[in-house]
Amino acid sequence: MSNPYAEWFEQIRAEYGEQLGQMPLPNGLPEHLHALIMSRDEEAITFMLKLAWQFGAQAGFAAGQSQGTQPTSSRRSNVQA
């Protein structure tokens, strides 16, 4: 059984990886993430991912609201970009 999130991630990375690779991150963040990876702090890394996911969802919702459309609610079984 394949992981739909992994497939979605790879598709997004193939399409936008070069552009996002050029996007700078805040000073100190890459080093902090590296330290978390090296210390195997999965809890902190997962928390960072949850924050990023939440902020992205909020931005998408706000963009939908500003266009006068209601964003569709995503179902857990489907990955939507």
C-alpha positions as CSV (number, residue, x, y, z in Angstrom):
1,M,0.0,0.0,0.0
2,S,1.4,3.4,-1.0
3,N,1.4,6.5,1.2
4,P,-0.7,9.2,-0.5
5,Y,1.2,12.0,1.4
6,A,4.5,10.7,0.2
7,E,3.3,10.6,-3.3
8,W,1.8,14.1,-3.1
9,F,5.0,15.4,-1.5
10,E,7.2,13.9,-4.3
11,Q,4.9,15.4,-7.0
12,I,5.1,18.8,-5.4
13,R,8.8,18.5,-5.0
14,A,9.2,17.6,-8.7
15,E,7.1,20.5,-9.7
16,Y,8.3,23.2,-7.3
17,G,11.5,21.9,-5.8
18,E,13.8,24.2,-7.8
19,Q,11.8,27.3,-7.0
20,L,11.5,26.4,-3.3
21,G,15.1,25.4,-3.1
22,Q,16.0,29.0,-3.8
23,M,13.7,30.4,-1.1
24,P,15.6,31.5,1.9
25,L,14.6,30.4,5.3
26,P,14.9,32.6,8.4
27,N,18.4,33.0,9.8
28,G,19.2,30.1,12.2
29,L,16.3,27.8,11.1
30,P,18.3,25.5,8.9
31,E,20.9,25.0,11.6
32,H,18.1,24.5,14.2
33,L,16.4,21.9,12.0
34,H,19.8,20.1,11.4
35,A,20.4,20.0,15.2
36,L,16.9,18.5,15.7
37,I,17.6,15.9,13.1
38,M,21.0,15.0,14.5
39,S,19.5,14.7,18.0
40,R,16.6,12.6,16.5
41,D,14.0,14.9,18.2
42,E,11.0,13.6,16.2
43,E,8.6,15.3,18.6
44,A,10.0,18.8,17.8
45,I,10.2,18.1,14.1
46,T,6.7,16.8,14.0
47,F,5.6,19.9,15.9
48,M,7.3,22.1,13.3
49,L,5.5,20.2,10.5
50,K,2.2,20.6,12.2
51,L,2.7,24.4,12.5
52,A,3.7,24.7,8.9
53,W,0.7,22.6,7.8
54,Q,-1.7,24.7,10.0
55,F,-0.3,28.0,8.7
56,G,-0.6,26.7,5.1
57,A,-4.2,25.7,5.7
58,Q,-5.0,29.1,7.2
59,A,-3.5,30.9,4.3
60,G,-5.4,28.7,1.8
61,F,-8.6,29.3,3.7
62,A,-8.0,33.1,3.7
63,A,-7.2,33.1,0.0
64,G,-10.4,31.2,-0.7
65,Q,-12.4,33.7,1.4
66,S,-10.8,36.7,-0.4
67,Q,-11.9,35.2,-3.7
68,G,-15.5,34.9,-2.5
69,T,-15.4,31.1,-2.6
70,Q,-15.7,28.6,0.1
71,P,-12.7,26.2,0.1
72,T,-13.7,22.5,0.1
73,S,-13.0,20.6,3.3
74,S,-10.4,18.0,2.7
75,R,-11.0,14.4,3.7
76,R,-8.2,12.5,5.5
77,S,-8.3,9.8,2.9
78,N,-7.4,12.2,0.1
79,V,-4.4,14.4,-0.3
80,Q,-5.2,17.8,-1.9
81,A,-2.7,20.3,-3.0
